[in-house]
Amino acid sequence: MPFINTKYSGDITSEQENSIKSALGEAVSIIGKSENWLMTGFEPNCSLYFKGEKFEKTAFVEVSLFGSASRSAYEQLTAAICKILGENLGVPEDKIYVKYSPTDNWGWNGGNF
């Protein structure tokens, strides 16, 4: 049950969203999750400042998930997310932050897991 939300400093086309969504659907297998439970969100045109500057291409990605994964799995997923955003949006890896928020409490369909 991961939710991956991407805040990006520029425009995102529907084609880019679809491509990123599909690539993230494959990448979540790194942390033992599947696309069947993945929810993605996109927040384009965010006013993001990094190192005190407003760069043309910057992204902040939040990965919320039910349960947790190993540090190694998080490292691999971060690399995959950076690659996906680089290939689809042209964001340099050094302009991307990825935040992980594992939780033991996750609700769906009127109840909790």
Order of alpha helices (4+ residues) and beta strands (2+ residues): beta-alpha-beta-beta-alpha-beta-beta-beta
